[in-house]
Amino acid sequence: FTNMWYTLRYTGGMVPDVYHMLMKGGGVFTNVSSTKAHAKLRLLYEVAPIGLIVECAGGHAIHEENDISVLEVKIEDMDQRLGVCFGSVDEVETYRQYMFSI
């Protein structure tokens, strides 16, 4: 990826990283989980609002496991957490290819 001019930006906060992605006009933000590192972002308070902003800006905001928009995920609990991928259409498509083997 270094030959494609990718750089790593991680502030530890979703909002500043997504803000940078939107101002830059591209990029990707992922917060995927694993069996040892559970999802941290809450759907109702963090994922859905930022996902709406990303999708209104022309990007994609998808669930890490189901390959659906985070705006389509049914809220079942006030503290429901999930992993996400926010980004430009092309970047999220690259994420899909690696994560879902499409």
C-alpha positions in Angstrom: 0.0 0.0 0.0 2.9 2.4 0.4 3.3 2.6 -3.4 -0.3 3.9 -3.4 0.6 6.8 -1.0 -1.3 5.5 1.9 -0.4 6.9 5.3 -1.5 5.9 8.8 -3.5 8.3 10.9 -4.8 7.2 14.2 -5.7 9.6 17.0 -7.5 7.1 19.1 -10.8 8.9 18.4 -13.3 8.2 15.7 -14.6 11.8 15.2 -11.2 13.4 14.5 -10.2 10.5 12.2 -13.5 10.7 10.2 -13.3 14.5 10.1 -9.8 14.2 8.6 -11.1 11.7 6.1 -13.9 13.9 5.1 -11.7 17.0 4.7 -9.1 15.1 2.8 -11.8 13.8 0.4 -11.0 10.2 0.8 -9.6 7.5 3.0 -11.0 4.8 5.3 -11.7 4.4 9.0 -12.1 0.9 10.4 -12.8 -0.3 13.8 -13.1 -4.0 13.5 -13.4 -6.4 16.4 -12.1 -9.9 17.1 -12.7 -12.5 19.7 -10.2 -10.9 22.0 -10.8 -7.2 21.1 -14.6 -6.6 21.2 -16.3 -3.8 19.4 -16.2 -0.4 21.3 -18.3 1.9 19.2 -22.0 2.2 20.2 -24.5 2.0 17.3 -27.0 4.5 18.7 -24.7 7.2 19.9 -21.6 7.0 17.7 -21.8 4.7 14.7 -25.2 5.6 13.3 -24.8 9.4 13.5 -21.3 9.4 12.0 -22.4 6.8 9.4 -25.2 9.2 8.3 -22.7 12.0 7.8 -20.4 9.8 5.8 -23.2 8.5 3.6 -24.6 12.0 3.1 -21.1 13.0 2.0 -21.2 10.3 -0.7 -19.2 7.6 1.1 -20.1 4.2 2.6 -20.6 3.2 6.2 -20.8 -0.6 6.6 -21.0 -3.2 9.4 -17.8 -5.2 9.8 -19.5 -8.6 9.6 -22.7 -8.3 7.5 -21.6 -6.0 4.7 -24.7 -3.8 5.1 -25.0 -0.1 5.8 -24.8 0.7 9.5 -28.0 2.7 9.0 -29.8 -0.6 8.3 -28.7 -2.3 11.5 -31.6 -2.8 13.8 -31.1 -1.2 17.2 -31.7 -3.9 19.8 -30.0 -2.4 22.8 -29.1 1.1 23.9 -25.5 -0.1 24.5 -25.3 -2.2 21.3 -21.7 -2.1 19.9 -20.4 -3.0 16.5 -17.3 -2.8 14.3 -17.5 -0.5 11.3 -15.8 0.7 8.1 -16.4 4.3 7.1 -14.8 5.7 3.9 -15.0 6.7 0.3 -16.8 4.3 -2.1 -13.5 3.0 -3.5 -11.8 2.5 -0.2 -14.7 0.6 1.3 -14.8 -1.6 -1.8 -11.2 -2.4 -1.2 -12.0 -3.2 2.5 -14.9 -5.5 1.2 -12.5 -7.4 -1.1 -10.1 -8.1 1.7 -12.6 -8.8 4.5 -15.4 -10.5 2.6 -13.5 -12.1 -0.3 -16.0 -10.7 -2.8 
